[in-house]
């Protein structure tokens, strides 16, 4: 009998009784009149409004009512029946408004719904198991109202929190006070999500609302960062967080952690997961992958086709109750580039019955759907405008082979690389062959393409090094790191040859077993001069904090907006140590990546890539007559695909299992075979031999074509863009700028003053002008940044004043240094400065070259002056009380 045909009694005996016993509510016994129950699940327990299917007793008290239904019944609405029994329960020590039993469940053995009846607005919700007796007892012992009062009345006043971080914490707490259980925070990469959430964790634990908190991340590197951040967080004056509350993690290697880290992370005792206690109060940092293994075992764990993945050493399946954590925080919860990966996140998060807070920089449709509501958003554009992140410049690398692929002629010599051993042999083509762009670096490679792209990028990096005075940290995203055909390895080799600064200057950092201690390599990239260039695939795309990165290079195609934004986020962080003002993105696909993603919305509508059902699932669907014609067609196509990618030996084995029928012929006539002999054909399809062959058939040896003779044509261009995402040529960009300057003086006061009343132009007006130009000043162009204007004019050192005057009046473009030296020469001509005064004028000159103008407040506040022990009063004394007049003269001379 199919479970769909079971009645309620069979469902209870087969499924529901077992679920209750697994959650420590055994034994399951029939009700006996006048009997007192200490601990049991009592069937058919009488109430004034009818018999309850189960009454769950613990310590002689009725903790819960369970209403069971047969499998085919939807149980969400059945809670109303359980509510009725709670109202009519007799002789209960509990009384919560009209209810005499505090907790209720409804279930069909497959799905469980739960409701806490102690507060009239508590929402019912689906849970994955019944709560244990200890869990419900803990619910009753907690003073939730006091915790919420603390949150409501205690200001968010950590002085190190930025305003938007306080807003984020406040939004989460308001959602919790409104009894919401799922919420999403969207904060741009680099805006301090971890610091924000650690402050939230402290407040939740201090208030008593959260006691056991799970902090989930998707990389071991992020777990190490989170543990370090928790340990270094000063929660209270003179007290680090880990001195007030316990902080646990999964097991790390010593090299996973910062070298100067004095904190020794503690591994969470297993019993904290399997037997949570009300007295426990801790934070546990874990990867989502490890937690999923703890919950469900290794079956179905996902890997990456790129070869960039991490192992979870020592993880094993454990019996973890659903109340193990009160609050679950999922960092980088956008993850899930395929539906399979996204489903793993869901399975782990849904297991626990706690408040779920998702953190992401890139909220996707499937993420928002899971967490229900974005309670706070702080996006990249706002962060750049407020000065907490840096903007970027774009360079399009034009490679003919990247866009068009390669056409090989008959008689050309090619390399054939054995993908299982890496052995390379050479052969002569007997016929012409076209290599498609989409399979570049997987089925074929053209070494000249990679070499010429690297040479083109090198020009920019060396130019940056000369201007900045240091080599700009550069992160390259490669196509794959697959053994023997690794695009990463090929790029590393080319880069080392091209830059000739030693192997340590260029490093690969991926999850591959060929990378020794990848987390240590990440720390070296962040903290040391070398490596200057790192090649990766996915490993550094998410969450890793390396503020010194000044170049992001896309040498791999990206189809997911989520992944693209995370990769871009590696460059957005501020870095005062190197005076970082922006970063540069190199789009090695002729600018098409930037163009495509510029046109998509902030919350992408893209769904995760659909998962592929395994053949066993397709066969079961056919057996159950689920969309039979469609699933027969699916299976037929799968078998045809196998027939085209199978060795002779495996084909013979398949033919034997199929009854001496060739797999291609069997697939072609599958529908007819099932019509003629359903039972016999299904026996074949459901045999272990058939499933084993479908999974384990021998594939032909793959060889990657190495097109050694293919020559690429590579060029590059600075990318200027209109607001519609289309590229602009430099001359068109400048025409729009000159038009903007000529037509807007009456609308932008600072522009009007600079052009027509320069004596009234001061630091305030200069700041206003720069802000206007950099924040979408025109309907046609996103922004007129100084750096872009200089590049368009091909005058890298031109100052903003001469750029605007050139656009308005055709004046000569000069450098800031020339303008300042000319202005100071004019001022010095009318004064007889002493040697001491000349010395301080030199310091003022340095400030002016960087800033153009100066005011008295600069002298009291800017490091260039304060480091010398200067303030306005001292400097004014050196200039005999005439400093204000001299500064005014200098500013006026600068603007002449």
PyMOL commands that set and color helices and strands:
alter all, ss='L'
color gray80, all
select helices_A, chain A and resi 3-5+8-22+76-87+133-141+144-153+163-177+193-207+220-232+241-244+254-256+270-274+288-296+339-351+365-371+380-385+400-404+437-439+447-468+487-499+503-505+518-527+561-568+576-578+592-598+615-623+628-643+648-657+663-668+670-676+678-685+688-696+730-744+749-756+758-760+763-774+786-793+800-809+816-829+835-851+856-861+863-866+872-878+883-894
alter helices_A, ss='H'
color red, helices_A
select strands_A, chain A and resi 28-30+40-45+52-58+61-68+103-107+112-116+125-127+182-187+212-217+234-236+239-240+246-249+266-267+282-287+327-330+355-360+374-378+391-399+406-408+413-418+424-428+433-435+444-445+473-477+506-508+533-536+549-554+582-587+703-706+714-718+720-721+727-728
alter strands_A, ss='S'
color yellow, strands_A
deselect
rebuild
show_as cartoon
